Every structure is written in structure tokens, then in C-alpha cells.
């Protein structure tokens, strides 16, 4: 499973034009940016949403903690531990 997930993230690195992405079995089909800001602000700050990838333009709208690192040019993510 871990290899499959890593492979999907490697594939995602070849794409752009998205705002939010996450690989997994129980991923929401639609993630609203306003919901992230309102309902997930603590997790965005403390880094507990591992695997979440965000367009760097959202950094001004969301408060992100130190766990966020570059994913690919113009995108950041919280890597898996």
C-alpha cells in the first residue's frame, strides 16, 4: 500500500493546475478551500493532515505551520512521517 500511495504522489508531481490534492482510500471527492480555512485550521497549522498538497497561492488564505515543505514547484505539502 505504501508503494502505491508513493507512486500516486510521484504521478501527481507531473501535474499542475489543481489547488488541493490528497491520495488515499477515504479522500473527500471535493475539498472546499473555505472549509479548510474554517474547519481544518488547527490541522493545517499543526501538520496533522499528512499527504495534503496545496497550491502555494493558498498560503495567503490559510495559516500553515512549519510542517509544510515543497512538493513540486508552486506546491507545498505535509509529507508522511
C-alpha positions as CSV (number, residue, x, y, z in Angstrom):
1,X,0.0,0.0,0.0
2,X,2.8,2.4,0.9
3,X,4.4,1.9,-2.5
4,X,1.0,2.5,-4.3
5,X,0.5,5.8,-2.4
6,X,4.0,7.0,-3.1
7,X,3.5,6.1,-6.8
8,X,0.4,8.2,-6.9
9,X,2.2,11.2,-5.3
10,X,5.0,10.7,-7.8
11,X,2.5,10.8,-10.6
12,X,0.8,13.9,-9.1
13,X,4.2,15.7,-9.3
14,X,3.8,15.7,-13.1
15,X,0.5,17.7,-13.0
16,X,-0.3,21.3,-12.2
17,X,-3.4,23.5,-12.2
18,X,-5.0,22.0,-9.1
19,X,-5.5,23.8,-5.8
20,X,-5.7,20.8,-3.4
21,X,-4.9,17.2,-3.7
22,X,-4.6,14.1,-1.4
23,X,-4.0,10.5,-2.2
24,X,-5.9,7.8,-0.2
25,X,-8.8,5.5,0.2
26,X,-11.1,7.8,2.2
27,X,-10.3,11.1,0.4
28,X,-13.1,13.6,0.0
29,X,-14.2,13.9,-3.6
30,X,-14.5,17.6,-3.2
31,X,-12.4,19.8,-0.8
32,X,-13.6,23.4,-0.3
33,X,-10.9,25.9,0.4
34,X,-13.2,27.9,2.7
35,X,-13.9,24.7,4.7
36,X,-10.2,24.1,5.0
37,X,-9.7,27.6,6.4
38,X,-12.7,27.4,8.8
39,X,-12.9,23.8,9.9
40,X,-9.3,22.4,9.5
41,X,-7.2,25.4,10.6
42,X,-5.8,23.6,13.6
43,X,-4.7,20.7,11.5
44,X,-3.2,22.9,8.8
45,X,-1.2,24.6,11.5
46,X,-0.1,21.5,13.5
47,X,0.7,19.4,10.4
48,X,-1.6,16.5,11.1
49,X,-3.2,16.5,7.6
50,X,-0.3,14.4,6.2
51,X,-0.4,13.9,2.5
52,X,-2.3,17.1,1.8
53,X,-0.9,19.1,-1.2
54,X,-1.8,22.8,-1.7
55,X,-1.1,25.3,-4.4
56,X,1.3,27.9,-2.9
57,X,-1.2,30.7,-3.9
58,X,-3.3,29.4,-1.0
59,X,-0.6,30.3,1.6
60,X,-2.1,33.8,1.8
61,X,-5.6,32.4,2.6
62,X,-4.6,29.7,5.0
63,X,-2.4,29.7,8.1
64,X,0.1,26.9,7.6
65,X,2.6,25.6,10.1
66,X,6.2,24.6,9.8
67,X,5.4,21.0,8.7
68,X,4.7,22.3,5.2
69,X,7.5,21.7,2.7
70,X,7.9,22.0,-1.1
71,X,6.2,19.2,-3.0
72,X,7.0,20.5,-6.5
73,X,7.4,24.0,-8.0
74,X,4.4,26.1,-6.8
75,X,3.1,23.4,-4.4
76,X,3.6,22.5,-0.8
77,X,2.6,19.5,1.3
78,X,2.7,17.8,4.6
79,X,4.8,14.7,4.0
80,X,4.1,11.4,5.6
81,X,6.2,10.7,8.7
